[in-house]
């Protein structure tokens, strides 16, 4: 005779690997908006989401296209663009009366100094209150793109490698060595 005759099928979203229910429950118990950060190789997306029994309500979403409309010519998936998207999301949240949130990374791994935390840093710098450990944020030099400028200087002597590595920047009319200046221009437009 079997000791266990019933089998409980896990929720569909858990079976698909789309929702981690234990982590989600902890986030929902806070009662705050969730600062949801999602990334891909070339794009970035930040949403502010509030739990509702009939389904989560999205207050708004900011993605890479929003900073492109402001004139951003750099890559949409790098650290400086993540910071700018986070800053724009923080500004939008404050305009809608949302003053605090809690970070939701989903299934993304928590890596110190990553693009995910660059977006968080942008939101905090815009005035949104999100609890965090300051050690996980990337340095201000990396956020402003100085590491890209240094790498561009390093590759400058090899024209073929330089043009291959920075072809997207050059097509958009941005000199990769000027990315820090360009970053500060767009940051100023967001603060506007």
Secondary structure, DSSP 8 states (H G I E B T S, - for coil): --S--------HHHHTT---HHHHHHHHHT-SEEEEEEE-SS-EEEEEEE--TTS-EEEEEEEHHHHHHTT--S-TTSHHHHHHHHHHHHHHHHHTT--EEEEE-TTS---TT-HHHHHHHHHHHHT-EE---GGGS--HHHHHTHHHHHHHHHHTT-HHHHHHHTHHHHHTT--GGGHHHHHHHHHHHHH-
